[in-house]
């Protein structure tokens, strides 16, 4: 444990675990990861409050999804204000905190607020909590937004899968060129590069952990009963497969067989799209070409808060030769914000549309499992979609599996994938792309040439 002198607070000293000295570094990225009980979140909150009394700070607290203020770190910050006895310095409102000299703490979910995130100006520090859930697309939106000179991004998370983008980008790749920093006792504190600090923390690095009467029994129980879970949850080691993952076997096999790779786009073959019209005005779309017996999945696209006309404009930018737009059953429904149904809007824009019938969720999952052996995923284009499939899971409680998969940020992509599988079961006249390839393409290649291409690529 170390103590950092903060004379601006009405305290003589503020206490932190030793490893959290790195929070006072000027590095662009400070990455704090590891297991439960390490004290990362309260340490970051305490450091930000302390720093904001030295100079005014514009702090953005971000996460992948935030449906309410209760899902943010607002409570953590408010609790630390009380613990530090500095309520006279900060004004805690329902969804903001204001501090000395114009300091401001605000909160946002990146995935559903892309345009709002881009509109933020003058961010000094961005704290990204539960960063393991943040997709590549969300990082590409957030990082350019935090552009003020001297600004930094603090990243906190418990790793889930070794293949998750955040873990790969900010831990595995950064550590390759990092140097190890040790304390006087020769113990590793963190790794650092020119612009990044990577610090792994577990409950063993938290000097106050064993005073927590609730967490200690949970840790000891996990260590005794399920050591793999203990290593993931408490030691912060990423897992190969999430417990309860719906498509764990199928994805592992696809990876082993090299079907998550670079998938070529054949310009003469129509691309079908498979939509999910998700909650909170979120739309998820898979792009697939069917060639012989292969389902070549080229791309995954997700957008929130945009109307159908805007989504169709985004699809037009991709320059695909489109076949059929497959919509879920609610594509026929008219919503208050639209004069026509989604189906009518897409059809009136000149696209071929099929609205899939409503089917039981389990039937769709089984259909997806049947389809998986013939699926080839473009590793780059489908990165966020594969993230959704890997994280689509049943909830496990006391060894019992929930009847249906958990409805969370992975659901939209997984549901759209189910619809792709259900479309495959439609009568052949409706769904078979080969019937539309008997005419010459705009490039002059015939179906025979397309078949030849299929046999020449991983055939």
C-alpha positions, 0 to 999 in steps of 0.5 A: 500500500502507498499513500499519495499526498493530496493537499487540495483534499481535506485529508493529509493522505489518500490511500491506494494499493501499490500498483495503482500508483500508475494512475498518476502517470502521464501515459495515454493509456492506463490499462488495469485488468485482472480478477474480482476483488482487486479494488480497481474501480474504487481506486480509479474513482478515488484517483479521479476525484483527487486529481480533479482537486488539483486541476479542473477535469472533464471526465467521461465515464464510458462503457459498451452499454448503459441503459440507465445511470445505475449501470454506470460508475456514478455510484462508485464515484458517489461512494468515494466522495462520501468515504473521502469526506469531500462532499463539500467539494463535489455536487452529486446530481442524479446523472452528473457530478460537478467538482472544483473549478468546473470539473465534470463527470458524465456517463455514456454507453458507447454502442447505442450513442455513437453520434453523441460520443463523437460530439464530446469535446475537451475530454481530459480523462475517459474511464472505460469500465467493463472494457472487456465488453467494448467492441472494436467498432466502439473503440474506433468511435471512442479513441478519436473522440478523446483527442485533447492534448495530454488526454488519457484513457483509463481502461478497467476490466475483468478478462473473459475470452482470450480472443476478445478485442480489448484483451488482444489490443490492449494487453496481448499486443501491447505486452509484446513491446513492453518493459517490466516495471518492478518495485524495490522488492523485485515484484512486478508492478506493471508493464509499460511502453511509450504511451501505455501502462498495462497492470494486472491486479487480483485480490492479492494486490488489494490490502483491504480485500480480506476485510470484506466478509462477503467476497472472501467466502465466494473466492474460497468457494470458487477455488475449492469447487471450480478451479477453472472458474476461480482462475478466470474470475478471481485470478483474471486469466482469460478463458478459452470458452465462456461457461454456458456459451451457446455456440462454444463447440461450433466456434471452436471447431470453426477456428480449428478447421480454419473457417474463421479466416479471410473470406473472398467476396465474389462480385458476381454473386448476390449478397443476402442480408439477415436483420435483427431489429433489436431492443433500444432501436438497435439493428444487427445485420449479417452479410452472406454469400452462398456458394455451392455448399458454403455459407461465406459470411463476409461482414457483420454490421450493427447500428443504433438510433438510426432509421431504416432509410439511414441504414439502407444508405449505409448498406449502399456504401458497401458496394455489394450486389444485394440479393434478398433482405431477410427480416425478422417477423416484426419487420411487418409491424408498423411503428409509430415513427414510420408511416410504413412497416420496415418491410415496406420501406426496404421493398420500396427502396428496390430490394427483394425482401422476405419476412421470416415467420416467428419461430421458437428460439430453440428451433433457431439455435438448433438450425444455427448449429446445423448450419455452422459446419458450412459457415466461413467467417471473414475474420476482420469483417465479422469481428464484432459479430463473432464477439457476439456469438462467443458471448451468447450464453446461458446463465449458470446459477448454482450449477443450473442452466437457464432455459433460454440464453441471457438477453444482453449485448450479445443477443442482437448479433446472435438473433440475426445469426439465428434468422440466417439459419432459419432462412436456410430452411425456407422452401428452395424456391424462396431461398436458393441463391443459385436460381438467381445466378443462371443469368450472366452477371454484370461482369460477364461471368456465368454460373459455371464460372461461379461454381468453378470459383467455389471449388477453387477456394477451400472447396 
